[in-house]
Amino acid sequence: MAWRTLALDDHEWAVSVAVERRPGTDDWTLVAAFRSRSPDPRRVWVPLQFSSPSKAALFARADSLSQDDLASALRQRLTR
């Protein structure tokens, strides 16, 4: 997924994705990186509920994420 922008609650966020492997597992997990576009920038990393032994499969899955999927993941993270 190339980076995208997302509007949420009157804030604009730049969104990109990465994959990470946690210790003790062979699977990769998809992670969304949100960076606010405001005078006081904020960065939020959100692990998504997708994992696979293939990084390529995760990046392909990221391409199919909707704006609503991304907004929901960010909103859940911000309300914790």
Beta strands, then each sheet from edge to edge (+ up, - down):
strand 1: 4-8
strand 2: 11-21
strand 3: 28-36
strand 4: 43-52
sheet 1: 1+ 2- 3+ 4-
end
